[in-house]
Amino acid sequence: MKRVPQFLSKPPAYEPPLRDASSGLATPCHTPNPIRAVRRTPHDGRSGRQFAPANLELAAGARQFTEMSFRLILEVLDRRRQPRLLRGVLSPGLIDMVRVLSAGVLPGRDLGVAALNRVHVRMTDATTAEVFGSYQRGPRHFAVAGRVQYLPDTGWRVTALRIA
């Protein structure tokens, strides 16, 4: 006995039918004129903007303060120094944060003593800098970042801190 093949019904139309582009319903998009003029000379890849801080002595002071404060913070976290030594370095809220971290269970503390590797400073204005760096515990590397601010009456102070 021979079977007659059965066909499935046509699938429903989920999309609208295609329209002719000449019908005017869909217009091609156009890009506006560029804001800047086209470069007439070859570009060497360097930016024309200058990011040098206004006061190089202030930037050097920020770097020196950041290295010292990051080392001190890591020593407090390792319980090698007392948190009260951070009074002239950190803002009051950050001192409490470091005190809580040093008293509790800090991830990675069992790997060994923290050693600061690198510190980078980016001046955001004449008296404020974004600072970041890395430290090592045993074979693992960790990050530390923050914000330092220069006040004429007190000097440099860490106003924001992130330890990872």
FILOMI-688924 format. One line per field, with one value per residue (C-alpha): residue number from 1; residue in three letters; x negated, y, z negated. Coordinates in steps of 0.5 Angstrom, whole numbers, always signed. Layout:
BEGIN
resi: c(NUM; ...)
resn: c(ala; ...)
X: c(X; ...)
Y: c(Y; ...)
Z: c(Z; ...)
//
This chain:
BEGIN
resi: c(1; 2; 3; 4; 5; 6; 7; 8; 9; 10; 11; 12; 13; 14; 15; 16; 17; 18; 19; 20; 21; 22; 23; 24; 25; 26; 27; 28; 29; 30; 31; 32; 33; 34; 35; 36; 37; 38; 39; 40; 41; 42; 43; 44; 45; 46; 47; 48; 49; 50; 51; 52; 53; 54; 55; 56; 57; 58; 59; 60; 61; 62; 63; 64; 65; 66; 67; 68; 69; 70; 71; 72; 73; 74; 75; 76; 77; 78; 79; 80; 81; 82; 83; 84; 85; 86; 87; 88; 89; 90; 91; 92; 93; 94; 95; 96; 97; 98; 99; 100; 101; 102; 103; 104; 105; 106; 107; 108; 109; 110; 111; 112; 113; 114; 115; 116; 117; 118; 119; 120; 121; 122; 123; 124; 125; 126; 127; 128; 129; 130; 131; 132; 133; 134; 135; 136; 137; 138; 139; 140; 141; 142; 143; 144; 145; 146; 147; 148; 149; 150; 151; 152; 153; 154; 155; 156; 157; 158; 159; 160; 161; 162; 163; 164)
resn: c(met; lys; arg; val; pro; gln; phe; leu; ser; lys; pro; pro; ala; tyr; glu; pro; pro; leu; arg; asp; ala; ser; ser; gly; leu; ala; thr; pro; cys; his; thr; pro; asn; pro; ile; arg; ala; val; arg; arg; thr; pro; his; asp; gly; arg; ser; gly; arg; gln; phe; ala; pro; ala; asn; leu; glu; leu; ala; ala; gly; ala; arg; gln; phe; thr; glu; met; ser; phe; arg; leu; ile; leu; glu; val; leu; asp; arg; arg; arg; gln; pro; arg; leu; leu; arg; gly; val; leu; ser; pro; gly; leu; ile; asp; met; val; arg; val; leu; ser; ala; gly; val; leu; pro; gly; arg; asp; leu; gly; val; ala; ala; leu; asn; arg; val; his; val; arg; met; thr; asp; ala; thr; thr; ala; glu; val; phe; gly; ser; tyr; gln; arg; gly; pro; arg; his; phe; ala; val; ala; gly; arg; val; gln; tyr; leu; pro; asp; thr; gly; trp; arg; val; thr; ala; leu; arg; ile; ala)
X: c(+0; -3; -2; +0; -5; -2; -5; -5; -1; -4; -7; -4; -7; -10; -14; -10; -12; -18; -16; -19; -25; -22; -15; -18; -16; -23; -28; -36; -39; -44; -50; -50; -56; -62; -63; -71; -74; -78; -85; -89; -96; -98; -96; -102; -97; -98; -93; -93; -91; -96; -94; -100; -98; -99; -104; -109; -111; -104; -103; -110; -107; -101; -105; -110; -104; -100; -105; -106; -99; -98; -103; -101; -94; -96; -100; -94; -90; -96; -95; -102; -100; -95; -89; -90; -96; -91; -88; -93; -92; -85; -78; -74; -70; -75; -79; -73; -72; -80; -79; -73; -77; -83; -79; -75; -77; -80; -80; -87; -90; -92; -97; -102; -104; -101; -107; -105; -108; -106; -102; -99; -97; -92; -91; -84; -85; -90; -89; -85; -88; -85; -90; -91; -96; -97; -99; -101; -100; -104; -103; -96; -96; -90; -88; -88; -85; -82; -82; -87; -86; -90; -88; -92; -92; -92; -96; -94; -89; -85; -78; -76; -79; -77; -81; -80)
Y: c(+0; +7; +13; +19; +24; +29; +36; +41; +48; +54; +58; +64; +71; +74; +79; +84; +84; +87; +94; +97; +102; +107; +108; +113; +110; +108; +114; +112; +115; +121; +123; +130; +134; +133; +138; +138; +139; +134; +133; +136; +133; +126; +124; +121; +118; +123; +127; +135; +135; +136; +133; +135; +138; +145; +144; +139; +140; +138; +132; +129; +131; +127; +121; +121; +122; +116; +111; +113; +112; +106; +103; +105; +102; +96; +95; +97; +91; +86; +88; +91; +98; +101; +104; +111; +112; +114; +120; +125; +121; +119; +122; +120; +115; +112; +110; +107; +103; +101; +99; +94; +91; +90; +87; +82; +77; +80; +75; +74; +75; +68; +69; +73; +80; +85; +89; +95; +94; +100; +107; +111; +118; +122; +130; +131; +139; +143; +140; +133; +127; +120; +115; +107; +102; +94; +90; +83; +78; +71; +70; +74; +81; +86; +93; +99; +106; +112; +120; +124; +132; +137; +142; +148; +148; +140; +138; +131; +127; +121; +122; +116; +109; +102; +96; +89)
Z: c(+0; +2; -3; +0; -3; -8; -8; -14; -13; -12; -18; -20; -17; -23; -20; -15; -8; -5; -2; +4; +2; +8; +4; -1; -7; -9; -8; -9; -15; -14; -19; -21; -19; -23; -29; -27; -21; -17; -19; -13; -16; -18; -25; -30; -35; -40; -44; -43; -50; -56; -62; -66; -73; -74; -80; -80; -87; -89; -85; -88; -95; -93; -91; -97; -101; -98; -98; -106; -107; -103; -107; -114; -112; -110; -116; -120; -116; -118; -125; -125; -127; -131; -128; -132; -128; -122; -125; -121; -114; -114; -114; -121; -117; -114; -120; -123; -116; -117; -124; -123; -117; -121; -127; -123; -118; -112; -106; -104; -111; -111; -105; -108; -110; -105; -101; -97; -89; -85; -86; -81; -82; -77; -79; -78; -80; -83; -90; -89; -86; -84; -87; -86; -86; -88; -93; -94; -99; -98; -91; -90; -88; -90; -89; -93; -90; -93; -93; -97; -98; -100; -105; -107; -114; -115; -109; -105; -107; -104; -103; -100; -100; -96; -98; -94)
//
